[in-house]
Amino acid sequence: MANRIENSARQSKPLGIILTALYFAIANGLFSVIVCIPLLILSGTGMPAWVSLLALVALAIGVLSFAACYGLWVLIEWGRKLAIAICAISIPFNLLSLVTPGPQPTSGVIVLVAASIIMDMLIIWYLLSDDVKSLFSE
């Protein structure tokens, strides 16, 4: 197993895999940790329970995103499957963010949510393509 990981890490990766892995590390992982940990710390200050629950789910997705990044980087099949699952979960999660109680979402928030959904759909499409599947099955 360790040999396979070393060989996969040395194998040249397509730019799409590199960008997808970085997306999972930075946009999903790091951003979730930076945003969700303070929200969870402040959850005892009268914040609604649903905000804490959503922050906890987003933090879990962020932590799993670091694992997906690693799996994609070393071309392990579970990393590809985990990345697809995270994207599939993120789509309804993003839609849910538009209908949560509170102030109406601004046009900027709607654009960011739409961009995130489009990005998730593109990543799913890319990771399900035959060329990418073959990279992970070798």
Secondary structure by P-SEA (a helix, b strand, c coil): caaaaaaaaaccccaaaaaaaaaaacccaaaaaaccaaaaaaccccccaaaaaaaaaaaaaaaaaaaaaaaaaaccaaaaaaaaaaaaaaaaaaaaaaccccccccaaaaaaaaaaaaaaaaaaaaaacaaaaaaaac
